[in-house]
Structure formats: C-alpha cells, structure tokens
Amino acid sequence: MSTPVKIGIIGGGLMGREVASALARWFVLDGFPVRAELTAVCDLAEKQREWFRQIPSVRLLTADHRELLSSPEVDVVYVAVPHNLHESIYLDVLNAGKDLFAEKPFGLDLAAARTIAEAARASGRFVRCSSEFPFLPGPQRVYHAARTGAWGKVLEIRSGFHHSSDLDPTKPANWKRQVRTCGEIGVMGDLGMHAVHLPFRLGWKPKRVYAQLQKIYLERPDGKGGMTPCDTWDNALLHTDVEIDGRDVPARFEMKRLAPGETNTWFIEILGTDGGIRYSTKEPKTLWTFQRGKEQLWQRTDLGFHGPFPTITGGIFEPGFPDCFMQMWAAFLSERAGLLGEKFGCVTPEEAVLSHELFDAALRAHTGKAVVPL
Ligand SMILES: NC(=O)c1ccc[n+]([C@@H]2O[C@H](COP(=O)([O-])OP(=O)(O)OC[C@H]3O[C@@H](n4cnc5c(N)ncnc54)[C@H](O)[C@@H]3O)[C@@H](O)[C@H]2O)c1
C-alpha cells in the first residue's frame, strides 16, 4: 500500500467539515491509486476544532495556522476561511512548501488573485481551486457533449448558481454579507466560480461583459439583538460574448442569493441550431438533450451514479453534494500525482484569475452601465 497523502485543513467551518467527510470515506473510491488521510486541522474557534476530535487520523488541532504549516505531518493544505484571509493564508501555505487546495474565489479581488497565482507559479507547488458541481454525472455529460460539438451553430449559453435562503430578511448576517470580509464582488465571489468553471474549461472565455448587480436587503439581524449593514451584491447577471467557431455567442452567467424556490441550484444550458443540452441539480438524475430532426425533440435521460472516478456505489443510485465533492478531491489528488489523464480537472490558478477579471469588469460595467471589454 502506498503512503497516504497527508491533508491539513485551515478553516474547520462548513466546508472544512465537508472535506473531513470526503476523506473519512475515501474507501468509496474503487481502486483509486492515491490514499489520503486528514492529519491536522486549524480553526480559530475551539468549538469548531472540537468537532474534529472524533476523527482518529487527526493528530494536530491548533488555532495557529503557522503551527499546522510547520508540521511534517501535512503535505497538502485545504483552506476554507473568509475571503479577506485567502491571500495571506494561501501565501503562507506556499511559503511553507506545501501544496494548496484553495477555496474560491481565490482571493478577495483581482489583485489578490493575481498575487496568489504568481506565488503559486513561482513556488512550483501544486495549486488548484475548489468547484465541485462539474464532477456530477450530468455536468460531465454536458462537458463531453460540448467537446464533440454536434450542436450545429451554438446559439446561446446559460450557466449559473442560485440560492434562496436570503429571501428571509430575518436570516442573520455573516461574513459573506459584508464587503470587508467577502469582497466588493459579493455574490460573484460566493457563487461565480461555480458558474464559470465548466464554460471556461470548454474554452469559452468572455470577450466583453454587461452586468446587472442588485443589493436587496441592506441590513440584517446581527445575531445579538441588533441590526448590521449588509453591503455586498446579492444577485448578479453577467451578459457576455464568448467566441465559438469564429462567431460571438451570448453567454449569460447568473449568480443569485435571492432566487425564489432555489435552495442550491447549479445549472447549465447550451442551445444550438441542431442540438442542445440542459442540466440542473434541481433534477439531479435528469439530463435533457435536444435534437432537431423532422420533429423537434427534447429527450430526457435518467442518469445513474457514474462520476469520473469509479466508486463502490451501485451505478443506478443517485449522487448528491458529498459525492461530487469527493470526486473533485479525487481529481485534485490524481492530477497532483500526474494520473488525471483526459479526465476533467479542478479550477487552475489561471482560470481563477480569469474569473476575477470577469467579476472585476462586471463591477465596472454595472457602475458605468456600459459594456466592458476583457
Ligand atoms: N465549494 C463550495 O461549494 C463552497 C461552499 C461554501 C463556501 N465555500 C468557500 O469556502 C470558504 C469558507 O466558507 P465556509 O462556508 O466554510 O465558511 P465558515 O464561516 O463556515 O467557516 C470558516 C471557518 O474559518 C475559521 N477561521 C477564520 N479565520 C481563521 C484563521 N485565521 N485561521 C483559522 N481558521 C479561521 C472560522 O472560525 C470558521 O470556522 C470560503 O472561501 C467560501 O467561499 C465554498
């Protein structure tokens, strides 16, 4: 048996625990060549650290991320902290000589993303950024169908991610609702990477953008009996042009915290003159494909469990969030080991910088009510 890759987590909140969950059931991956083990966790909050005590492989729990980074028990560091801390902690990880699995949006803003990407390049370490939904079976089918290009002339692309819990004005604010900690880009930093990962990987890079950004609730309960300002963008519609086969094609990226009825909906739709494809996590087993023949036909395929990396789970069962998150980790660790081959990979630093270039241009487009070139 090979030595396991030793993983450390900085930020043991919502996403830190998801990583712990994926690593704790690593045996689900069938015949996967890389073993992985969670060895160390850092979080400022004792309550968050305590949760990780139930994981036998965790040998170090600390409130100081530098202590985790100096440990020889850590090869790869996953960082899931508020966005204003991305740049300094990601740079610390690289300076400590560790590989980095970063969370989106890869820095608070474009300048931070560029600094991190340059440090990643100079360090020679393996660095990728998180975005898990493309690893579900449906998005994988979209990706492979897009590469064969049997759609005639592509007419338009829609890709997005919708949430709805912010429709409730009594939902307390957290760091994701404030510019200081979430960034001026707001919802684009929260949800944007999910919308752009697959289109960017297909080579569909926006040439220009017009943006409609909305702030809906300007204050929320602070959880202590008062109210606190919420100054980030809640919803964003980015209208762009991408070039496909020498023609400009409209591509709309949608990110919403207030989308009625959508708890956590990732979707993509690509329409062409001869064919098309549509997938949404709202119907996680369903893939819709369009064919233009004598009659026009939207065909529904009932999908099974097949992610890019084989698992012990039966092929007819339904996949969900923990499954695509685990598949994303399998992609990260196989690419790190040079074993990814033709399989779909995690977001690269270059793609993360490109996403920030789009979000930065979108801010300017919205302010000036103008189309901004990229
Ligand atoms: N991939 C996804 O689907 C997804 C989903 C949600 C959030 N995220 C991203 O994950 C990151 C974290 O989001 P979250 O929802 O887990 O947030 P969270 O608030 O649940 O957790 C953040 C944790 O970081 C800890 N922390 C803060 N400063 C720290 C420091 N200096 N050192 C160590 N720990 C520190 C906090 O105590 C907290 O436990 C963000 O970048 C966010 O955009 C990704």
The ligand as an SDF file (V2000), in Angstrom:
LIG
                    3D

 44 48  0  0  0  0  0  0  0  0999 V2000
  -17.0830   24.8970   -2.7460 N   0  0  0  0  0  0  0  0  0  0  0  0
  -18.2430   25.2330   -2.2060 C   0  0  0  0  0  0  0  0  0  0  0  0
  -19.2930   24.7310   -2.5880 O   0  0  0  0  0  0  0  0  0  0  0  0
  -18.2790   26.2340   -1.0990 C   0  0  0  0  0  0  0  0  0  0  0  0
  -19.4350   26.3850   -0.3140 C   0  0  0  0  0  0  0  0  0  0  0  0
  -19.4100   27.3030    0.7310 C   0  0  0  0  0  0  0  0  0  0  0  0
  -18.2800   28.0670    0.9590 C   0  0  0  0  0  0  0  0  0  0  0  0
  -17.1860   27.9120    0.1590 N   0  0  0  0  0  0  0  0  0  0  0  0
  -15.9650   28.7200    0.3910 C   0  0  0  0  0  0  0  0  0  0  0  0
  -15.2630   28.1380    1.4920 O   0  0  0  0  0  0  0  0  0  0  0  0
  -14.6230   29.1780    2.2440 C   0  0  0  0  0  0  0  0  0  0  0  0
  -15.1290   29.1130    3.6780 C   0  0  0  0  0  0  0  0  0  0  0  0
  -16.5340   29.1780    3.6760 O   0  0  0  0  0  0  0  0  0  0  0  0
  -17.3870   28.4090    4.7960 P   0  0  0  0  0  0  0  0  0  0  0  0
  -18.7930   28.4600    4.3330 O   0  0  0  0  0  0  0  0  0  0  0  0
  -16.7550   27.1240    5.1360 O   0  0  0  0  0  0  0  0  0  0  0  0
  -17.2180   29.4530    5.9930 O   0  0  0  0  0  0  0  0  0  0  0  0
  -17.4550   29.2340    7.5500 P   0  0  0  0  0  0  0  0  0  0  0  0
  -17.6900   30.5800    8.1250 O   0  0  0  0  0  0  0  0  0  0  0  0
  -18.4580   28.1460    7.8000 O   0  0  0  0  0  0  0  0  0  0  0  0
  -16.0460   28.6740    8.0570 O   0  0  0  0  0  0  0  0  0  0  0  0
  -14.8940   29.4640    8.0730 C   0  0  0  0  0  0  0  0  0  0  0  0
  -14.0520   28.9900    9.2470 C   0  0  0  0  0  0  0  0  0  0  0  0
  -12.7950   29.6640    9.2040 O   0  0  0  0  0  0  0  0  0  0  0  0
  -12.3900   29.8780   10.5380 C   0  0  0  0  0  0  0  0  0  0  0  0
  -11.3570   30.9000   10.5450 N   0  0  0  0  0  0  0  0  0  0  0  0
  -11.4940   32.2480   10.3600 C   0  0  0  0  0  0  0  0  0  0  0  0
  -10.2820   32.8400   10.4110 N   0  0  0  0  0  0  0  0  0  0  0  0
   -9.3810   31.8580   10.6140 C   0  0  0  0  0  0  0  0  0  0  0  0
   -7.9540   31.8430   10.7490 C   0  0  0  0  0  0  0  0  0  0  0  0
   -7.2250   32.9730   10.6880 N   0  0  0  0  0  0  0  0  0  0  0  0
   -7.3530   30.6590   10.9640 N   0  0  0  0  0  0  0  0  0  0  0  0
   -8.0740   29.5180   11.0510 C   0  0  0  0  0  0  0  0  0  0  0  0
   -9.4230   29.4710   10.9290 N   0  0  0  0  0  0  0  0  0  0  0  0
  -10.0480   30.6300   10.7120 C   0  0  0  0  0  0  0  0  0  0  0  0
  -13.6790   30.2830   11.2570 C   0  0  0  0  0  0  0  0  0  0  0  0
  -13.5840   30.1330   12.6570 O   0  0  0  0  0  0  0  0  0  0  0  0
  -14.6800   29.3270   10.6240 C   0  0  0  0  0  0  0  0  0  0  0  0
  -14.8220   28.1320   11.3590 O   0  0  0  0  0  0  0  0  0  0  0  0
  -14.9380   30.4810    1.5120 C   0  0  0  0  0  0  0  0  0  0  0  0
  -13.8940   30.7690    0.6350 O   0  0  0  0  0  0  0  0  0  0  0  0
  -16.2060   30.1690    0.7450 C   0  0  0  0  0  0  0  0  0  0  0  0
  -16.4020   30.9630   -0.4070 O   0  0  0  0  0  0  0  0  0  0  0  0
  -17.1720   27.0040   -0.8360 C   0  0  0  0  0  0  0  0  0  0  0  0
  1  2  1  0
  2  3  2  0
  2  4  1  0
  4  5  1  0
  4 44  2  0
  5  6  2  0
  6  7  1  0
  7  8  2  0
  8  9  1  0
  8 44  1  0
  9 10  1  0
  9 42  1  0
 10 11  1  0
 11 12  1  0
 11 40  1  0
 12 13  1  0
 13 14  1  0
 14 15  2  0
 14 16  1  0
 14 17  1  0
 17 18  1  0
 18 19  2  0
 18 20  1  0
 18 21  1  0
 21 22  1  0
 22 23  1  0
 23 24  1  0
 23 38  1  0
 24 25  1  0
 25 26  1  0
 25 36  1  0
 26 27  1  0
 26 35  1  0
 27 28  2  0
 28 29  1  0
 29 30  1  0
 29 35  2  0
 30 31  1  0
 30 32  2  0
 32 33  1  0
 33 34  2  0
 34 35  1  0
 36 37  1  0
 36 38  1  0
 38 39  1  0
 40 41  1  0
 40 42  1  0
 42 43  1  0
M  CHG  2   8   1  16  -1
M  END
$$$$
